[in-house]
Amino acid sequence: MRDNIITQQAIRHGSFRSVKDLVAQIERFVKRYDTNSKPFAWTATADSILQKVKRLCEYISGTRH
């Protein structure tokens, strides 16, 4: 989940001159985020997640009918 938060809040609209600059921005974000973060409240069940993974696997393997 953190990767989506990073995309939304730290790097989506940024322009970076180098990979080093991008990494520095991500590290700054993670440091700020970890200071104030709280655990996520999961609402999906293991079964629902596994069903989604199964559908995805079927879709990308071309066996979905």
C-alpha positions in Angstrom: 0.0 0.0 0.0 2.8 2.4 0.7 3.9 2.3 -2.9 0.6 3.9 -4.0 0.9 6.5 -1.2 4.4 7.3 -2.4 3.1 7.7 -6.0 0.2 9.9 -5.0 2.0 12.1 -2.5 5.7 12.2 -3.4 6.6 11.3 -7.0 3.6 11.5 -9.3 4.1 15.2 -10.2 7.8 15.4 -9.5 10.5 15.7 -12.1 13.8 14.2 -11.2 17.1 14.9 -12.8 18.6 11.6 -11.9 17.8 8.3 -10.2 19.8 9.6 -7.2 17.3 12.6 -6.9 14.3 10.2 -7.1 15.7 7.9 -4.5 16.4 10.9 -2.2 12.7 12.0 -2.6 11.5 8.5 -1.8 13.7 8.3 1.3 12.5 11.7 2.5 8.9 10.6 2.0 9.4 7.3 3.9 11.1 9.1 6.8 8.1 11.5 7.1 5.5 8.8 6.6 7.0 6.4 9.1 7.0 9.2 11.8 3.3 9.6 11.7 2.0 6.4 10.2 -0.6 4.1 11.7 -1.4 0.5 10.8 -3.8 -0.1 8.0 -7.1 -1.6 8.8 -7.5 -4.6 6.4 -11.1 -5.1 5.3 -10.5 -7.9 2.6 -10.6 -11.5 3.6 -7.9 -13.9 2.6 -10.5 -15.8 0.5 -11.4 -12.6 -1.5 -7.8 -11.8 -2.1 -7.1 -15.3 -3.3 -10.0 -15.2 -5.6 -8.7 -11.9 -7.2 -5.3 -13.5 -7.6 -6.9 -16.5 -9.2 -8.8 -14.3 -11.7 -5.7 -12.3 -12.5 -3.7 -15.5 -13.1 -6.4 -16.8 -15.4 -6.6 -13.6 -17.2 -2.9 -13.2 -17.8 -2.4 -16.8 -18.8 -5.1 -16.6 -21.4 -7.2 -19.4 -19.9 -10.2 -17.2 -19.0 -13.3 -18.0 -21.0 
